[in-house]
Amino acid sequence: MGSLIRSTASLRMLATSARQGLSARNSYALHRKYHASGTLKSAESSQSASQIINNADTFIMKAYSRPDIVLSHGKGSYVYDTNNNEYLDFTAGIAVVALGHGNADVAAVVADQATKLVHCSNLYHNIWAPKLAHDIVTATTEAYPQGTQGIYAKGSDGASGPRIFFTNSGTEANEGALKFARKYGKHMAESGSLGKSTSEALRGDPNLKCGIVSFTGGFHGRSMGALSVTANPKYQKPFAPLIPGVTTAEFNRTSELGAFVDERTCAVIVEPIQGEGGINAANVEFLQALRRRCDQVGALLIYDEIQCGIGRSGKLWAHQIYPSDCSPDIVTMAKPLANGIPIGAIMVSDKVANVISVGDHGTTFGGNPLACRVGCTVFGQIKEPAFLNNVETAGKVLDQELKQALAPYIGKIVVDIRGTGLLRGIQFSSDPSKIVGLAREKGLLLVGAGKNTIRLVPPLNTPVSDIKKGAAIIAECVKELAPEWN
């Protein structure tokens, strides 16, 4: 009860400061001062790590394997546990906390918006969803002026471009994209624009144009539709049968596309740079062939940029590294968009938006004013050329430091070091989980990926000094474990 009273008092203080015209940052600073004074202190802070973990084991479903530490707070590229141990965070909540932990701008916006309007549903307009949609669309087209296909194509009016649908997460964004593709497939089947014999067959049953092609190594989420296009038996087998009409082709194998992507295909979904699969970049020729084949058969090209997009590659979007004839019809996004506040989005081309009608899709929480206002703040910083240049520079430093420090092990323990920007991977000859564990003991948090790969996804504003520190710790771990490596 005491915690509730103190929390209520804190919100009242924030509301009062907002009414008095204090800025979001000043309002947040006042809240921090109030908290630091000891007036606002949660009862949970008195629990030991073992008590917290015991509660988790007792009351939370056992869907995760976690080490026996409890994180309590963070600042910048560091997080701290309940025993006040410090960890350099090269996971960033799995490529989510783009602006670092405890970011003052994000915290100020959350505090201010929480006193105004957190949620109103999509029954009504709010201030921040249209602004964030505008910012995403405008920044995307401005960052890639050479784009003319897919989301960059002008509408039939010669002016309109891509549009946004907001969700709550990445997997929901992918689910929505697959739904949109299914409806677009029916539209194409009924339009009679796929050649005489094909059009006649599909007009008879538009539902036939429903096929979806995904690729080996891809990861698109864990709900049923997203899971169906995630070609990993470990994730799929317990929940089979999955949705029908999905086929899996080999990633980066252009020769197979004609057999897999045909007139009954409504969509192809692919990550330009695979994250969970082991930091695997698509070949230029592969994406060009996908774009051509989708155009030939009237299918949509969906890029899942949930992990590789929004600055992670050093470009605003990973696909903007590639030539314009690789451009997608749909882009899904989520992870870093609001620095950890749940949000996702689907950006679709004008031709896709025009076949979606009122009532075709919906969400209760997607596009809420709190998440979208935070998104405006986060995206507003990431989209700036200077910010993206810093990501690119930091990524090059990380690559250089790793290759130099791990040079004695490349071709032996270390199979490959790859990636772009601050989406990097170190592939080992066997399971690197011992390295992840030892690094944690030395104060560095890492996350694994496919192909015996350690994924490096620190906050996008991590200082170069911390980038070098992280690389040095990894090198120490490899050196210590090398003698016992199998």
HELIX and SHEET records of a PDB file:
HELIX    1   1 GLY A    2  ARG A   19  1                                  18    
HELIX    2   2 ALA A   24  ALA A   36  1                                  13    
HELIX    3   3 ALA A   43  SER A   46  5                                   4    
HELIX    4   4 ALA A   49  PHE A   59  1                                  11    
HELIX    5   5 ALA A   92  ALA A   95  1                                   4    
HELIX    6   6 ALA A  104  ALA A  114  1                                  11    
HELIX    7   7 TRP A  128  ALA A  143  1                                  16    
HELIX    8   8 GLY A  150  TYR A  152  5                                   3    
HELIX    9   9 GLY A  170  SER A  191  1                                  22    
HELIX   10  10 LYS A  196  GLY A  204  1                                   9    
HELIX   11  11 PRO A  206  LEU A  208  5                                   3    
HELIX   12  12 MET A  224  SER A  228  1                                   5    
HELIX   13  13 PRO A  233  GLN A  236  1                                   4    
HELIX   14  14 LYS A  237  PHE A  239  5                                   3    
HELIX   15  15 THR A  254  GLU A  256  5                                   3    
HELIX   16  16 LEU A  257  PHE A  260  1                                   4    
HELIX   17  17 VAL A  284  VAL A  297  1                                  14    
HELIX   18  18 ALA A  318  ILE A  321  5                                   4    
HELIX   19  19 SER A  324  CYS A  326  5                                   3    
HELIX   20  20 LYS A  335  ALA A  338  5                                   4    
HELIX   21  21 ASP A  350  ALA A  353  1                                   4    
HELIX   22  22 PRO A  369  ILE A  382  1                                  14    
HELIX   23  23 PRO A  385  ALA A  405  1                                  21    
HELIX   24  24 ALA A  407  TYR A  409  5                                   3    
HELIX   25  25 SER A  433  GLU A  441  1                                   9    
HELIX   26  26 VAL A  464  LEU A  481  1                                  18    
HELIX   27  27 ALA A  482  GLU A  484  5                                   3    
SHEET    1   A 4 LEU A  71  LYS A  75  0                                        
SHEET    2   A 4 TYR A  78  ASP A  81 -1                                        
SHEET    3   A 4 GLU A  86  ASP A  89 -1                                        
SHEET    4   A 4 LEU A 444  LEU A 445  1                                        
SHEET    1   B 7 ARG A 163  THR A 167  0                                        
SHEET    2   B 7 GLY A 344  VAL A 348 -1                                        
SHEET    3   B 7 ILE A 330  MET A 333 -1                                        
SHEET    4   B 7 LEU A 300  ASP A 304  1                                        
SHEET    5   B 7 THR A 265  VAL A 270  1                                        
SHEET    6   B 7 GLY A 211  PHE A 215  1                                        
SHEET    7   B 7 VAL A 246  ALA A 249  1                                        
SHEET    1   C 2 ILE A 273  GLN A 274  0                                        
SHEET    2   C 2 ASN A 280  ALA A 281 -1                                        
SHEET    1   D 4 VAL A 414  THR A 420  0                                        
SHEET    2   D 4 LEU A 423  PHE A 428 -1                                        
SHEET    3   D 4 THR A 453  LEU A 456 -1                                        
SHEET    4   D 4 VAL A 447  ALA A 449 -1                                        
END                                                                             
